[in-house]
Amino acid sequence: MAALSACTQTSHPSKPSALGKPISSAGMEALIDQPGPIELKTVVGADWIADLSGLLNLNDPKAVQAGFKDHEEPIKVYTHVVRHPTQGFFLVDTGVSKRLVEDPASVGIGWVLRKFAKIQRMQVRQDTLSVIKSEGVPLKGVFMTHLHLDHISGMPDVPKDVPIYTGPGEPEYSSFVHMAVQGTEDSLLEGRPALREFQFTKDPDGKFEGVIDVFGDGSLFAIQTPGHTPGHVSYLARTPTGPVLLTGDTAHTRWGWENDVEPGTYTDNRDSERKSLLALKALSERHPKMVVKLGHQPLG
């Protein structure tokens, strides 16, 4: 237990977030097909590769029947630009910083993690600094799906005073793997305010673990989707052209989403991950005009 307690994802402080208020999934679904005020743009920060066995459960009967073998699978690293008419400009996940790719040691990435994560294979397409500058207004906050390296890889470009929001228990998530990553996460978060953990309550309708109305006006929702990590969060935005769902790493790949097969070895709890995946898939099927954006591959 003493060893595990030292293996949290980060030792950076966290505190409850005052932003957002709980809402039932039925309350959310009553609103989401109505056009909304959020402008959302997805930016490909980098092209990358990852082992298919991490991205997809290759032991699932559907994957076995499809004949999948482990290999390096092309993926993308995203950030999503969220613009609210009165609340301002936010990011969902951080994209990629050129500094992290070109000089990983300078941002605290040790050689073991550099080798394991294949940082040298990242091909930057649009770095986070250019994304932030192109908006022409201050970044008000970053909504994290979770704190894995490929989702905080744009953090060196995020101003130090910008608040970072996560799911409950995400910073404190313990694993032996974190012995190799905690130092990097601490370095990327150093000098920043305490992480702000969303305060979910149990969804009375039972469709999800919990849902939060982020701005309190029914425009953006945080959906508790544990499994990939205990504090994983997906997001749903009401845009002028309809609802947009950001699954995060509840679904890495197009094939996994289309065939209801959850991610593989990169996942903390596969049963919870599968439950979250199927809940998001059912949500999208109840709202067929919904645009779905996956964690690391385009859908169509």
C-alpha positions in Angstrom: 0.0 0.0 0.0 2.9 2.4 0.8 4.3 1.7 -2.7 1.0 2.3 -4.4 0.4 5.6 -2.5 3.6 6.9 -4.0 2.4 6.0 -7.6 -0.3 8.5 -8.1 -0.6 10.0 -11.6 0.7 13.3 -10.2 1.5 14.8 -6.8 0.3 18.2 -8.0 -2.4 19.6 -5.7 -6.1 19.4 -6.6 -9.3 20.9 -5.2 -13.1 20.6 -5.9 -14.2 22.7 -8.9 -16.8 25.3 -8.4 -17.6 25.3 -12.1 -20.7 23.5 -13.2 -23.7 21.9 -11.6 -25.0 18.4 -11.7 -27.8 17.6 -14.1 -29.6 14.3 -14.9 -28.9 12.5 -18.2 -32.6 13.0 -19.1 -32.2 16.7 -18.5 -29.2 16.8 -20.7 -30.9 14.7 -23.5 -34.0 17.0 -23.4 -31.7 19.8 -24.6 -29.0 18.5 -26.8 -30.9 18.3 -30.1 -31.7 22.0 -29.9 -29.2 24.2 -31.7 -26.8 25.7 -29.1 -24.3 28.5 -28.8 -21.0 26.6 -28.6 -18.6 26.9 -31.5 -16.3 23.9 -31.6 -13.3 23.2 -33.7 -11.1 20.1 -33.6 -7.4 20.6 -34.3 -5.0 17.7 -35.2 -2.0 18.6 -33.1 0.1 15.7 -34.3 0.2 12.4 -36.2 1.6 9.5 -34.1 1.6 5.8 -33.7 0.5 3.4 -30.9 0.3 -0.4 -30.5 -3.0 -1.7 -31.6 -3.1 -4.0 -28.5 -3.3 -0.8 -26.4 -5.9 0.9 -28.5 -8.2 -2.1 -28.9 -9.1 -5.2 -26.9 -7.7 -7.8 -29.3 -9.1 -10.6 -27.2 -12.7 -9.5 -27.8 -14.5 -12.1 -30.0 -15.2 -9.5 -32.7 -11.5 -8.5 -32.8 -10.5 -12.2 -33.0 -13.0 -12.9 -35.7 -11.7 -9.9 -37.7 -8.2 -11.4 -37.5 -6.5 -8.4 -35.9 -2.8 -8.8 -34.9 -0.8 -6.4 -32.9 1.0 -3.7 -34.9 1.8 0.0 -34.9 -1.5 1.8 -35.6 -1.6 5.4 -37.0 -3.3 7.7 -34.6 -3.8 11.5 -34.1 -3.4 13.7 -31.0 -6.2 16.3 -30.8 -7.2 19.4 -29.0 -10.7 20.8 -29.3 -11.3 24.5 -29.3 -14.5 25.5 -27.5 -15.9 29.0 -27.8 -18.8 30.2 -25.6 -20.4 33.6 -26.4 -20.0 34.9 -22.9 -17.7 32.5 -21.0 -14.9 32.7 -23.6 -12.4 30.4 -25.1 -11.5 27.0 -23.7 -9.6 23.8 -24.8 -10.7 20.2 -24.3 -7.3 18.4 -23.9 -4.1 20.2 -24.8 -2.9 19.0 -28.2 0.9 19.0 -28.7 3.7 21.4 -27.9 6.7 21.6 -30.3 8.9 21.8 -27.2 7.7 18.5 -26.0 8.5 16.8 -29.3 11.7 18.6 -30.2 13.3 18.7 -26.7 11.4 16.4 -24.4 14.0 16.5 -21.7 13.5 20.2 -21.3 9.9 19.7 -20.2 10.7 16.8 -17.8 10.2 13.7 -20.0 12.8 11.1 -18.9 14.5 8.8 -21.4 12.5 5.7 -20.2 9.2 7.5 -21.0 10.5 8.9 -24.2 11.4 5.5 -25.4 8.3 3.8 -24.2 5.9 6.5 -25.6 7.8 6.8 -28.8 7.8 10.6 -28.5 10.3 10.8 -31.5 7.5 9.4 -33.7 5.2 12.4 -33.1 4.9 14.5 -36.2 3.5 17.9 -35.2 0.9 19.4 -37.5 -0.4 22.4 -35.5 1.1 23.1 -32.1 -0.9 24.3 -29.2 0.9 27.7 -29.0 -0.3 28.5 -32.5 -3.8 27.3 -31.7 -4.0 29.6 -28.6 -2.5 32.6 -30.5 -4.8 32.2 -33.4 -7.9 32.8 -31.2 -6.7 36.3 -30.3 -8.3 36.2 -26.9 -7.1 34.8 -23.5 -7.5 31.1 -22.9 -10.0 30.8 -20.0 -9.4 27.1 -19.1 -8.6 23.6 -20.2 -11.1 20.7 -19.8 -9.2 17.5 -19.6 -10.7 14.1 -20.6 -7.9 12.6 -18.5 -4.2 13.2 -17.6 -2.3 10.7 -19.8 0.8 12.1 -21.4 -0.7 12.3 -24.9 -3.5 14.5 -23.6 -1.3 16.9 -21.6 1.4 17.0 -24.3 0.4 20.6 -25.2 0.8 21.8 -21.6 4.1 23.6 -22.1 2.2 26.0 -24.4 -0.7 26.6 -21.9 -0.2 29.8 -19.8 0.7 28.9 -16.2 -2.3 30.8 -14.7 -5.0 29.0 -16.8 -7.2 26.7 -14.7 -7.1 23.0 -15.5 -10.3 20.9 -14.9 -10.3 17.1 -14.5 -12.6 14.3 -13.4 -12.9 13.3 -9.8 -10.0 11.2 -8.5 -8.0 11.6 -11.7 -4.9 13.2 -10.2 -4.9 10.7 -7.3 -5.3 7.6 -9.6 -2.7 5.1 -8.5 -0.8 2.5 -10.6 2.6 1.0 -10.6 3.0 2.4 -14.2 2.9 5.9 -12.7 6.4 5.3 -11.2 7.7 6.2 -14.7 5.3 9.1 -15.4 4.6 10.9 -12.2 7.8 13.0 -12.5 6.8 14.1 -16.0 3.3 15.0 -15.1 4.5 17.0 -12.1 7.0 18.8 -14.3 4.3 19.7 -16.8 2.0 20.9 -14.1 4.6 22.7 -12.0 3.8 26.4 -11.2 0.1 26.0 -12.0 -2.8 26.4 -9.7 -4.4 23.3 -8.1 -6.2 21.1 -10.6 -9.9 21.5 -10.3 -11.9 18.3 -10.0 -15.5 18.3 -11.3 -18.0 17.4 -8.6 -20.4 14.8 -10.1 -23.4 13.3 -8.4 -25.0 10.0 -9.2 -27.2 10.2 -12.4 -30.8 9.6 -11.2 -31.6 8.1 -14.5 -28.8 5.6 -14.4 -27.6 6.0 -18.0 -24.3 7.5 -16.9 -22.3 7.7 -13.7 -22.9 11.4 -13.6 -23.4 14.5 -15.8 -22.5 18.2 -15.2 -23.8 21.2 -16.9 -20.5 23.0 -17.2 -21.6 26.6 -17.7 -25.0 26.2 -16.1 -26.8 27.2 -19.4 -27.2 23.8 -21.1 -24.5 24.5 -23.7 -21.7 22.1 -22.6 -21.9 18.9 -20.6 -19.2 16.9 -18.8 -20.1 13.2 -18.7 -18.4 10.9 -16.2 -17.1 7.9 -18.2 -14.7 6.0 -16.0 -12.7 3.0 -17.2 -9.8 4.2 -19.2 -8.8 6.0 -16.1 -11.0 6.3 -12.9 -11.6 10.0 -13.5 -12.1 10.0 -17.3 -14.6 12.6 -18.6 -16.3 12.9 -22.0 -17.9 16.1 -23.2 -21.0 17.0 -25.2 -21.4 20.4 -26.8 -24.6 22.0 -28.2 -23.5 23.8 -31.4 -25.5 25.7 -34.0 -25.5 22.6 -36.3 -26.3 20.1 -33.6 -24.7 18.1 -30.7 -21.0 17.1 -30.8 -19.7 14.4 -28.5 -16.1 14.2 -27.6 -15.5 10.6 -26.3 -12.0 11.1 -25.2 -10.3 7.7 -24.8 -13.5 5.9 -24.0 -13.1 5.0 -27.7 -9.6 5.3 -29.3 -10.4 4.0 -32.8 -13.0 4.0 -35.4 -13.3 0.2 -35.6 -13.6 0.0 -31.8 -16.5 2.5 -31.8 -18.3 1.0 -34.7 -18.0 -2.6 -33.3 -18.6 -1.8 -29.6 -15.1 -3.0 -28.7 -13.3 -1.1 -25.9 -9.6 -0.1 -25.8 -7.0 -2.7 -24.8 -4.0 -2.6 -22.5 -3.9 1.2 -22.1 -7.1 1.0 -20.0 -7.2 0.8 -16.2 -10.5 -1.0 -15.8 -11.8 -2.8 -18.9 -15.3 -3.6 -17.5 -15.9 0.0 -16.6 -14.5 1.2 -19.9 -16.8 -1.1 -21.8 -19.8 0.1 -19.8 -18.9 3.8 -20.5 -18.3 3.0 -24.2 -21.7 1.3 -24.6 -23.4 4.2 -22.7 -21.9 6.8 -25.1 -22.8 4.6 -28.1 -26.4 4.3 -26.9 -26.5 8.1 -26.4 -25.4 8.7 -30.0 -27.9 6.2 -31.3 -30.7 8.0 -29.5 -29.6 11.2 -31.1 -28.7 10.3 -34.7 -27.7 13.8 -35.7 -24.9 13.8 -33.1 -21.4 14.2 -34.5 -19.0 11.9 -32.7 -15.3 12.7 -32.3 -13.1 9.8 -31.0 -10.0 9.9 -28.9 -7.4 9.2 -31.6 -8.9 8.5 -35.0 -11.5 10.3 -37.1 -14.9 8.7 -37.5 -15.5 8.7 -41.2 
